[in-house]
Amino acid sequence: MTYEEIISNLQKKIYHPVYFLMGEETYFIDKISDYISDNVLTDAEKGFNQTILYGKDLEPSAIMGNARRFPMMANHQVIIVREAQNIKKIEDLEPYVRNPLNSTILVINYKYKTLDKRKTFPKLIDQKGVLFESKKLYDNQLPVWISSYLKDQQYTVSPQASAMLAEYLGADLSKVANELDKLIISLPAGTQITPDHIEKNIGISKEFNVFELQNALGERDMLRANRIINYFGDNPSNNPVPVVISSLFSYFSKLLNYQFLEDKSQNNVASVLSVHPFFVKTYVSAAKNYPIRKLVEVVSILREYDMKSKGVGNVSATPADLQKEMIYRILH
Protein backbone atom coordinates (compact mmCIF):
# COMPACT_ATOMS: atom_id res chain seq x y z
CA MET A 1 0.00 0.00 0.00
CA THR A 2 1.36 3.44 -0.93
CA TYR A 3 1.60 6.47 1.33
CA GLU A 4 -1.20 8.17 -0.60
CA GLU A 5 -3.47 5.11 -0.27
CA ILE A 6 -2.83 4.86 3.48
CA ILE A 7 -3.63 8.54 4.07
CA SER A 8 -6.70 8.33 1.84
CA ASN A 9 -8.04 5.35 3.81
CA LEU A 10 -7.37 7.08 7.12
CA GLN A 11 -9.26 10.14 5.92
CA LYS A 12 -12.18 7.84 5.10
CA LYS A 13 -11.86 6.27 8.59
CA ILE A 14 -10.82 2.93 7.13
CA TYR A 15 -8.52 1.65 9.87
CA HIS A 16 -6.30 -1.43 10.16
CA PRO A 17 -5.30 -3.09 13.43
CA VAL A 18 -1.55 -2.93 12.73
CA TYR A 19 0.57 -0.36 10.87
CA PHE A 20 4.22 -1.35 10.57
CA LEU A 21 6.01 1.69 9.13
CA MET A 22 9.62 1.00 8.18
CA GLY A 23 12.40 2.36 6.00
CA GLU A 24 15.08 4.95 5.42
CA GLU A 25 12.81 7.93 4.64
CA THR A 26 11.44 9.06 7.98
CA TYR A 27 9.20 11.77 6.50
CA PHE A 28 6.42 9.42 5.36
CA ILE A 29 6.62 7.37 8.56
CA ASP A 30 6.16 10.51 10.65
CA LYS A 31 3.30 11.80 8.49
CA ILE A 32 1.29 8.56 8.76
CA SER A 33 1.98 8.16 12.47
CA ASP A 34 1.15 11.80 13.21
CA TYR A 35 -2.08 11.61 11.20
CA ILE A 36 -3.26 8.64 13.24
CA SER A 37 -2.18 10.32 16.48
CA ASP A 38 -3.97 13.56 15.64
CA ASN A 39 -7.16 12.34 13.99
CA VAL A 40 -8.38 8.88 15.01
CA LEU A 41 -9.45 9.85 18.55
CA THR A 42 -11.02 13.00 19.89
CA ASP A 43 -9.15 14.99 22.51
CA ALA A 44 -11.48 13.63 25.18
CA GLU A 45 -10.87 10.02 24.08
CA LYS A 46 -7.09 10.32 23.97
CA GLY A 47 -6.67 10.53 27.74
CA PHE A 48 -7.66 6.89 28.29
CA ASN A 49 -7.13 5.43 24.83
CA GLN A 50 -3.93 6.78 23.28
CA THR A 51 -0.58 5.43 24.45
CA ILE A 52 2.92 6.37 23.28
CA LEU A 53 5.67 3.79 23.85
CA TYR A 54 9.40 4.06 23.09
CA GLY A 55 11.50 1.22 21.74
CA LYS A 56 14.54 1.50 23.97
CA ASP A 57 14.30 -1.08 26.79
CA LEU A 58 10.80 -2.03 25.58
CA GLU A 59 9.90 -5.71 25.34
CA PRO A 60 7.46 -7.03 22.69
CA SER A 61 5.44 -8.54 25.54
CA ALA A 62 4.76 -5.04 26.91
CA ILE A 63 3.48 -3.91 23.53
CA MET A 64 1.19 -6.92 23.28
CA GLY A 65 -0.09 -6.35 26.80
CA ASN A 66 -1.10 -2.79 25.92
CA ALA A 67 -2.53 -3.80 22.55
CA ARG A 68 -4.82 -6.44 24.09
CA ARG A 69 -6.62 -3.91 26.26
CA PHE A 70 -10.06 -2.75 25.21
CA PRO A 71 -10.84 0.95 24.69
CA MET A 72 -12.73 2.94 27.33
CA MET A 73 -15.73 4.92 26.08
CA ALA A 74 -14.38 4.95 22.53
CA ASN A 75 -14.45 2.71 19.48
CA HIS A 76 -10.68 2.41 19.30
CA GLN A 77 -7.52 2.69 21.29
CA VAL A 78 -4.32 3.88 19.58
CA ILE A 79 -0.88 2.63 20.55
CA ILE A 80 2.10 4.27 18.88
CA VAL A 81 5.51 2.66 19.28
CA ARG A 82 8.30 5.09 18.47
CA GLU A 83 11.93 4.12 17.87
CA ALA A 84 10.82 0.52 17.39
CA GLN A 85 14.05 -0.19 15.51
CA ASN A 86 15.69 -0.40 18.95
CA ILE A 87 13.49 -3.29 20.06
CA LYS A 88 15.27 -6.61 20.21
CA LYS A 89 13.40 -9.48 18.57
CA ILE A 90 10.60 -7.35 17.14
CA GLU A 91 9.36 -10.54 15.48
CA ASP A 92 8.21 -11.71 18.92
CA LEU A 93 5.10 -9.61 18.22
CA GLU A 94 3.98 -12.34 15.85
CA PRO A 95 1.45 -13.97 18.26
CA TYR A 96 -0.43 -10.68 18.55
CA VAL A 97 -0.26 -9.91 14.84
CA ARG A 98 -1.83 -13.31 14.15
CA ASN A 99 -4.89 -12.35 16.20
CA PRO A 100 -5.01 -8.57 16.62
CA LEU A 101 -7.88 -6.73 18.26
CA ASN A 102 -9.90 -4.76 15.74
CA SER A 103 -10.50 -2.12 18.42
CA THR A 104 -6.74 -1.48 18.72
CA ILE A 105 -4.75 0.50 16.18
CA LEU A 106 -1.11 -0.45 16.74
CA VAL A 107 1.37 1.82 14.95
CA ILE A 108 5.01 0.73 14.90
CA ASN A 109 7.60 3.26 13.75
CA TYR A 110 10.59 1.22 12.61
CA LYS A 111 12.90 3.86 11.17
CA TYR A 112 16.13 3.48 9.18
CA LYS A 113 15.67 -0.29 8.91
CA THR A 114 13.48 -2.74 7.04
CA LEU A 115 12.23 -6.24 7.73
CA ASP A 116 13.11 -9.09 5.42
CA LYS A 117 9.87 -9.40 3.48
CA ARG A 118 10.60 -13.04 2.68
CA LYS A 119 10.12 -14.01 6.31
CA THR A 120 6.90 -14.98 8.05
CA PHE A 121 6.54 -11.98 10.35
CA PRO A 122 6.39 -9.24 7.68
CA LYS A 123 4.18 -11.44 5.49
CA LEU A 124 1.80 -11.78 8.40
CA ILE A 125 1.73 -8.02 9.00
CA ASP A 126 0.95 -7.47 5.33
CA GLN A 127 -1.90 -9.97 5.60
CA LYS A 128 -3.43 -8.66 8.83
CA GLY A 129 -2.63 -4.96 8.59
CA VAL A 130 -0.39 -2.51 6.71
CA LEU A 131 3.30 -3.11 5.99
CA PHE A 132 4.67 0.13 4.59
CA GLU A 133 8.24 0.67 3.41
CA SER A 134 9.26 4.32 3.22
CA LYS A 135 12.04 4.52 0.65
CA LYS A 136 14.45 7.37 0.11
CA LEU A 137 13.74 9.35 -3.03
CA TYR A 138 16.40 9.49 -5.69
CA ASP A 139 17.71 12.98 -6.39
CA ASN A 140 16.05 13.00 -9.81
CA GLN A 141 12.66 12.27 -8.18
CA LEU A 142 12.83 15.28 -5.88
CA PRO A 143 11.67 18.02 -8.31
CA VAL A 144 8.53 15.99 -9.10
CA TRP A 145 7.88 15.48 -5.38
CA ILE A 146 8.29 19.22 -4.76
CA SER A 147 5.78 19.99 -7.52
CA SER A 148 3.32 17.47 -6.11
CA TYR A 149 3.69 18.78 -2.56
CA LEU A 150 3.04 22.35 -3.66
CA LYS A 151 0.12 21.29 -5.84
CA ASP A 152 -1.52 19.75 -2.77
CA GLN A 153 -1.17 23.15 -1.08
CA GLN A 154 -2.72 24.90 -4.15
CA TYR A 155 0.57 26.25 -5.54
CA THR A 156 2.54 25.58 -8.70
CA VAL A 157 6.27 25.84 -9.27
CA SER A 158 8.34 26.55 -12.37
CA PRO A 159 10.77 23.80 -13.50
CA GLN A 160 13.73 26.11 -12.81
CA ALA A 161 12.51 26.81 -9.29
CA SER A 162 11.91 23.13 -8.44
CA ALA A 163 15.38 22.27 -9.78
CA MET A 164 16.94 25.02 -7.63
CA LEU A 165 15.18 23.74 -4.53
CA ALA A 166 16.15 20.14 -5.22
CA GLU A 167 19.81 20.99 -5.73
CA TYR A 168 20.02 23.26 -2.71
CA LEU A 169 17.96 21.33 -0.15
CA GLY A 170 18.84 17.75 -1.08
CA ALA A 171 16.63 14.73 -0.56
CA ASP A 172 15.83 15.19 3.14
CA LEU A 173 12.06 15.44 2.71
CA SER A 174 11.43 16.76 6.21
CA LYS A 175 13.82 19.63 5.53
CA VAL A 176 12.36 20.24 2.06
CA ALA A 177 8.77 20.26 3.37
CA ASN A 178 9.74 22.64 6.17
CA GLU A 179 11.30 25.11 3.72
CA LEU A 180 8.33 24.85 1.36
CA ASP A 181 5.93 25.51 4.24
CA LYS A 182 7.88 28.64 5.19
CA LEU A 183 7.87 29.74 1.57
CA ILE A 184 4.13 29.42 0.95
CA ILE A 185 3.22 31.23 4.17
CA SER A 186 4.35 34.45 2.50
CA LEU A 187 2.59 33.80 -0.82
CA PRO A 188 -1.13 33.77 -1.71
CA ALA A 189 -2.68 30.46 -2.79
CA GLY A 190 -2.50 29.89 -6.53
CA THR A 191 0.92 31.51 -6.90
CA GLN A 192 3.41 29.98 -9.29
CA ILE A 193 6.68 29.85 -7.37
CA THR A 194 9.66 31.14 -9.33
CA PRO A 195 13.41 31.52 -8.69
CA ASP A 196 12.70 35.11 -7.58
CA HIS A 197 10.41 33.85 -4.81
CA ILE A 198 13.03 31.34 -3.69
CA GLU A 199 15.81 33.90 -3.61
CA LYS A 200 13.71 36.36 -1.62
CA ASN A 201 12.18 33.93 0.89
CA ILE A 202 14.67 31.07 1.25
CA GLY A 203 17.92 32.81 0.39
CA ILE A 204 19.07 30.63 -2.50
CA SER A 205 20.70 32.86 -5.09
CA LYS A 206 18.92 32.52 -8.44
CA GLU A 207 22.20 33.30 -10.23
CA PHE A 208 24.81 31.58 -8.07
CA ASN A 209 23.74 27.98 -7.50
CA VAL A 210 24.76 24.52 -8.71
CA PHE A 211 21.91 24.42 -11.22
CA GLU A 212 23.18 27.62 -12.89
CA LEU A 213 26.76 26.30 -12.76
CA GLN A 214 25.65 23.25 -14.72
CA ASN A 215 24.03 25.48 -17.33
CA ALA A 216 27.13 27.67 -17.58
CA LEU A 217 29.38 24.65 -18.06
CA GLY A 218 26.96 23.11 -20.56
CA GLU A 219 27.11 26.31 -22.60
CA ARG A 220 30.89 26.53 -22.05
CA ASP A 221 30.34 30.03 -20.74
CA MET A 222 33.69 30.50 -19.00
CA LEU A 223 32.96 33.94 -17.59
CA ARG A 224 29.68 32.91 -15.94
CA ALA A 225 31.08 29.58 -14.70
CA ASN A 226 34.03 31.36 -13.08
CA ARG A 227 31.79 33.97 -11.48
CA ILE A 228 29.65 31.24 -9.95
CA ILE A 229 32.58 29.16 -8.71
CA ASN A 230 34.19 32.27 -7.19
CA TYR A 231 30.93 32.94 -5.38
CA PHE A 232 30.96 29.35 -4.10
CA GLY A 233 34.49 29.89 -2.81
CA ASP A 234 33.37 32.99 -0.90
CA ASN A 235 30.34 31.15 0.53
CA PRO A 236 31.63 27.64 1.29
CA SER A 237 29.05 26.76 3.94
CA ASN A 238 26.20 27.18 1.44
CA ASN A 239 28.06 25.43 -1.38
CA PRO A 240 30.14 22.56 0.05
CA VAL A 241 32.56 20.97 -2.40
CA PRO A 242 31.16 17.38 -2.09
CA VAL A 243 27.66 18.61 -2.98
CA VAL A 244 28.92 20.61 -5.96
CA ILE A 245 30.97 17.69 -7.30
CA SER A 246 28.12 15.23 -6.78
CA SER A 247 25.70 17.45 -8.72
CA LEU A 248 28.16 17.97 -11.56
CA PHE A 249 28.93 14.26 -11.69
CA SER A 250 25.21 13.50 -12.07
CA TYR A 251 24.85 16.17 -14.76
CA PHE A 252 27.80 15.07 -16.90
CA SER A 253 26.93 11.38 -16.48
CA LYS A 254 23.49 12.12 -17.90
CA LEU A 255 25.08 14.10 -20.71
CA LEU A 256 27.32 11.13 -21.52
CA ASN A 257 24.29 8.84 -21.45
CA TYR A 258 22.49 11.20 -23.84
CA GLN A 259 25.31 10.93 -26.39
CA PHE A 260 24.73 7.18 -26.68
CA LEU A 261 20.94 7.37 -27.09
CA GLU A 262 19.60 6.29 -30.44
CA ASP A 263 16.18 7.81 -29.79
CA LYS A 264 16.81 11.45 -28.94
CA SER A 265 13.17 12.52 -28.94
CA GLN A 266 12.18 14.79 -26.08
CA ASN A 267 10.00 12.24 -24.30
CA ASN A 268 12.56 9.45 -24.52
CA VAL A 269 15.42 11.66 -23.33
CA ALA A 270 13.34 12.91 -20.40
CA SER A 271 12.42 9.33 -19.48
CA VAL A 272 15.90 7.81 -19.79
CA LEU A 273 17.72 10.68 -18.08
CA SER A 274 14.97 11.16 -15.46
CA VAL A 275 14.72 14.89 -16.10
CA HIS A 276 11.79 17.25 -16.65
CA PRO A 277 11.00 17.54 -20.39
CA PHE A 278 11.55 21.30 -20.03
CA PHE A 279 15.28 20.67 -19.49
CA VAL A 280 15.85 18.32 -22.41
CA LYS A 281 16.81 21.24 -24.64
CA THR A 282 19.70 22.11 -22.29
CA TYR A 283 21.13 18.61 -22.73
CA VAL A 284 20.71 18.81 -26.50
CA SER A 285 22.61 22.10 -26.53
CA ALA A 286 25.32 20.95 -24.12
CA ALA A 287 25.91 17.74 -26.08
CA LYS A 288 27.12 19.85 -29.00
CA ASN A 289 29.82 21.33 -26.78
CA TYR A 290 30.96 18.04 -25.22
CA PRO A 291 31.86 15.11 -27.48
CA ILE A 292 32.03 11.67 -25.91
CA ARG A 293 35.81 11.73 -25.43
CA LYS A 294 35.64 15.04 -23.55
CA LEU A 295 32.74 13.82 -21.39
CA VAL A 296 34.74 10.74 -20.36
CA GLU A 297 37.57 13.08 -19.41
CA VAL A 298 35.22 15.34 -17.42
CA VAL A 299 33.83 12.40 -15.44
CA SER A 300 37.40 11.36 -14.66
CA ILE A 301 38.25 14.91 -13.55
CA LEU A 302 35.26 14.98 -11.21
CA ARG A 303 36.29 11.66 -9.65
CA GLU A 304 39.81 13.00 -9.16
CA TYR A 305 38.64 16.16 -7.42
CA ASP A 306 36.17 14.25 -5.32
CA MET A 307 39.13 12.33 -3.90
CA LYS A 308 41.19 15.50 -3.49
CA SER A 309 38.34 17.19 -1.61
CA LYS A 310 38.57 14.30 0.86
CA GLY A 311 42.32 14.82 1.30
CA VAL A 312 43.59 12.12 -1.08
CA GLY A 313 46.46 13.56 -3.14
CA ASN A 314 45.77 17.09 -1.96
CA VAL A 315 48.68 18.63 -0.11
CA SER A 316 47.60 22.20 0.59
CA ALA A 317 44.93 23.46 -1.82
CA THR A 318 41.90 25.07 -0.20
CA PRO A 319 38.37 23.93 -1.17
CA ALA A 320 37.92 27.17 -3.12
CA ASP A 321 41.15 26.59 -5.06
CA LEU A 322 40.19 23.00 -5.78
CA GLN A 323 36.87 24.07 -7.26
CA LYS A 324 38.47 26.75 -9.44
CA GLU A 325 41.06 24.31 -10.71
CA MET A 326 38.41 21.70 -11.40
CA ILE A 327 36.24 24.10 -13.40
CA TYR A 328 39.26 25.29 -15.39
CA ARG A 329 40.13 21.72 -16.39
CA ILE A 330 36.52 20.93 -17.33
CA LEU A 331 36.37 23.96 -19.65
CA HIS A 332 39.78 23.49 -21.28
C-alpha positions, 0 to 999 in steps of 0.5 A: 500500500502506498503512502497516498493510499494509506492517508486516503483510507485514514481520511475515510476512517478505514482503519487497520489493526496494525501499521508497521512503518519501516524504511530509510525515509522518515518523513512518510513514517512521521506523516502517517503516524502523526495523522493517526495520532492527531485524527483517530481519537477525539481529545477527550478520548485520547486521555484513556485510549492513546498510548505512546511507547518508546522502543529502547528497553521495551519488550514485545510482551509489553506492547502486546499487553497494551494492545490487548486492552479494550478501549474505554468509552471509545471505538478504538484505542491507539498505541504508537511505538516510536523508535521501534528499531531499537526493540530486540526481537521485534518478530516476537510480536507475531502472536499478537499480529496473528490475532489482533484486536480490531478495536486497537490500532497499533502503529510501529515506527521502525525507522532506518531499517526494514524487515526481510519481506521473505520471512513470516513476520512481515508477510503476516503483517501485510496480511493482517494490517499494513506493511509500509516501506518508506524509501528514500527518493532518488535525487532525480525524483525530488523536483517531481515530489516538490511539484506534487507537494506544492500542488496539494497546497494549491501552488505551482512551481516553475521547472527552474525553481523546483530544480533550484530547490532540489539541488540546494535542499537535497533529498531530506524530505522533512527539511524540504517540506519545512522550507516549502511551508515557510515559503508558501506562508508568505505567498497567496494560494494559486501563486506559481513559485519562481526563482525570484520567490526562492531567492527572496524567501529562502535565500538561494541565489537565483544566479549563483547555485549549482543548477546555474553552474551546470548550465554555464558549463553546458554552454561553455560560458567561462565567464559565468562559470568562473563567477559562480565558482568564485561565489561558491568559494566565498560562501563555502558553507552554502556550497560545500565541495562534495555537494557541488561535485556530486551534482556535476557528476550527475549532470555530466553522467546524464550528458554522456548517457544522452550521447549514446541514445539512439532515440533522442526525442524529447519524451525518450530523453526525459524518461531515460535521463529522469529529467523534466522535459523542459530541461531536455533542450539544455542537454541537446545544446550541451551535447554539441559542446561536449563530445564523448571523449571530452565527457569521459575526461570530465567524469574522470576529472570529477572523480579525481577532485572528489578524492582531493576534496577528501584529502587524497592527493591534496597537499595544501589546496583550499576547497575554493582553489580545488573548485576553481582548478576543477572548473578550469580543467573541465572547460579546457 
